[in-house]
């Protein structure tokens, strides 16, 4: 179940999250990338920094963009 603040995520690859996880589109078709954080506060900081803004700086975003560029 997503947290309340997940509605602020603007990254096109963000799918969902919970208290300690962020789920994004996967690098392989029909998969998901799940990032589990040891602490909820770290998850919230990451989401706020990369999912809500500046997502172009996220490593996962950049890998996924490379995936789509290769398909062109």
Buried (B, 14 or more C-beta within 10 A) or exposed (E): EBBEEBEEBEBEBBBBBBEBBBBBBBEEEEEEBBBEBEEEEEBBEBBBEBBBEEBEEBEBBEEBBEBEEEEE
